Amino acid sequence: MTNVVRYLTHPQVNIDPSVPVHCWGLSEVGRARTETVTATGLLSGTTQVISSGERKAIETAEIIAAKLGVDVEVREAMHENDRSATGFLVPDEFEATANQFFAQPHISIRGWERALDAQLRIAREVEHVLARNTPGDVLFVGHGGVGTLLYCHYSGLGIDRAHDQPAGGGSFFAFASHERRVLHGWRRLESL
């Protein structure tokens, strides 16, 4: 039987320019949105919840895993694209830089990790987990940038921000574990 693999991005966070981005936690809105997950029963076959090591992803994963009665496995290399060279950027500047990141995947934009390298890293992490062939569905919890890169990878699409999740985060896509065939594009977490 084919397992379903879902990649979920964390929803809204508390933005604090004085705190490193990887330490940001979920906002009240993000936490409330995450609390709705599992209401549909779509995740009832999930036996593994795998999270990035960033606080916002772990918080998202822990809420869902508790409802499913499974543990969270943290994989540090699932982190968002490395943007430490610039640190916090105001929204307009961030969006412009992110556009360049996706448009020029072979180039480091302002010292950021190259999109191509981030894509290889996140795909390698997912493949490592899937190689275990553990029965049941898998839920990966991570970030929008590398999530988009992963979606492009499994969809056979070139890296392009046109394939990004809807604004606001808290979206997921799914693919079949054995065929590595995308089952659907980005959907809001409220449909989980």
C-alpha positions in Angstrom: 0.0 0.0 0.0 1.2 3.5 -0.8 1.8 5.8 2.1 0.9 9.4 1.9 3.6 11.9 2.7 2.6 15.4 3.7 4.8 18.5 4.0 3.2 21.1 6.2 4.6 24.6 6.8 4.3 26.3 10.1 1.6 29.0 10.3 1.9 32.6 11.6 4.7 33.4 14.0 5.6 36.1 16.5 7.9 38.3 14.6 10.6 39.9 16.8 13.5 41.6 15.1 15.5 41.3 18.3 15.3 37.5 18.4 17.0 35.2 15.9 14.5 34.0 13.3 15.0 30.3 14.1 13.9 31.1 17.7 10.6 32.7 16.8 7.5 30.8 18.1 4.0 30.5 16.9 1.7 33.5 17.3 -1.7 33.1 18.9 -3.2 33.0 15.4 -0.7 30.3 14.3 -1.3 28.2 17.4 -5.1 28.5 17.0 -4.9 27.4 13.4 -2.7 24.4 14.3 -5.1 23.4 17.0 -7.7 22.7 14.3 -5.5 20.1 12.6 -6.7 16.5 12.8 -10.4 17.5 12.9 -11.1 15.9 9.5 -9.4 12.6 10.3 -7.2 13.0 7.3 -4.1 12.4 9.4 -5.5 9.3 11.2 -3.0 7.0 9.4 0.0 9.2 10.3 2.6 7.2 12.2 5.5 9.6 12.0 5.7 13.4 12.6 9.1 14.8 11.5 10.0 18.4 12.3 12.7 20.9 11.5 14.6 22.0 14.6 13.3 25.5 14.5 11.1 26.5 17.4 8.0 27.4 15.2 8.1 24.1 13.4 8.6 22.1 16.6 5.6 23.9 18.2 3.5 23.1 15.2 4.6 19.5 15.2 4.1 19.0 18.9 0.5 20.2 18.8 -0.4 17.8 16.0 1.7 14.8 17.3 0.0 15.1 20.7 -3.4 14.8 19.0 -2.2 11.8 17.0 -0.6 10.1 19.9 2.9 9.9 18.3 6.3 11.3 19.1 8.0 14.1 17.2 11.3 13.4 15.5 13.4 16.5 15.1 15.8 16.6 12.1 18.0 19.7 12.3 18.9 19.7 8.6 15.3 20.4 7.7 15.7 24.0 8.6 14.6 26.9 6.4 17.0 28.2 3.8 20.0 29.8 5.7 19.4 33.5 5.7 21.8 34.3 8.6 23.9 36.6 6.4 21.2 39.2 6.5 19.3 38.3 9.6 15.8 39.9 9.9 14.7 41.9 6.9 11.7 44.2 6.9 8.8 42.6 4.9 9.3 44.5 1.6 13.0 43.9 1.6 12.5 40.2 2.6 10.0 39.6 -0.3 12.4 41.2 -2.8 15.3 39.1 -1.6 13.2 36.0 -1.6 12.1 36.7 -5.1 15.8 36.8 -6.2 16.5 33.6 -4.2 13.9 31.7 -6.2 14.7 33.4 -9.5 18.4 32.7 -9.4 18.7 29.3 -7.6 22.4 28.8 -8.5 23.5 32.1 -6.9 23.8 33.1 -3.3 21.6 36.1 -2.9 23.0 38.5 -0.2 24.9 35.6 1.4 21.8 33.4 1.7 22.1 29.7 1.1 21.6 29.0 -2.6 18.1 27.7 -3.5 19.7 24.7 -5.3 21.6 23.7 -2.2 18.6 24.1 0.1 16.5 22.0 -2.3 19.1 19.2 -2.2 19.3 19.4 1.6 15.6 19.2 2.2 15.1 16.4 -0.4 17.9 14.4 1.2 16.3 14.7 4.6 12.9 13.6 3.4 14.4 10.7 1.4 16.4 9.6 4.5 13.2 9.2 6.5 11.3 7.6 3.7 14.1 5.0 3.1 13.1 3.5 6.5 9.8 2.2 4.9 8.0 2.6 8.2 4.3 1.7 7.8 1.8 4.5 7.8 1.6 8.1 6.6 4.3 10.6 7.3 3.9 14.3 8.2 6.9 16.6 7.8 6.6 20.0 9.5 8.8 22.8 8.2 9.1 26.0 6.4 7.7 27.8 3.3 10.9 28.4 1.4 12.3 24.8 1.6 8.8 23.5 1.3 8.4 25.2 -2.0 11.8 23.8 -3.1 10.6 20.3 -2.0 7.3 20.7 -3.9 9.3 21.7 -7.1 11.6 18.7 -6.6 8.8 16.1 -6.3 6.6 17.8 -9.0 9.5 17.8 -11.5 9.3 21.6 -11.8 12.1 24.1 -12.0 12.7 26.2 -8.9 10.3 29.1 -9.2 8.4 31.1 -6.6 5.3 30.7 -8.7 5.0 27.3 -6.9 5.1 28.9 -3.4 2.5 28.2 -0.8 -0.4 30.8 -0.2 0.6 33.8 1.9 0.4 33.4 5.6 2.0 29.9 5.9 0.2 26.9 7.4 -0.2 25.1 4.1 0.7 21.5 3.0 1.1 19.4 -0.1 1.1 15.6 -0.4 2.8 13.0 -2.4 2.7 9.2 -2.6 5.7 7.6 -0.9 6.4 4.8 -3.3 6.0 6.5 -6.6 7.1 10.0 -5.3 4.0 11.3 -7.3 2.5 14.6 -6.1 -1.1 13.9 -5.1 -2.1 17.6 -4.7 -0.5 21.0 -4.5 -0.7 23.5 -1.6 -3.8 23.4 0.6 -4.5 25.3 3.8 -3.9 23.4 7.1 -7.5 23.8 8.0 -8.4 21.0 5.6 -6.3 18.4 7.5 
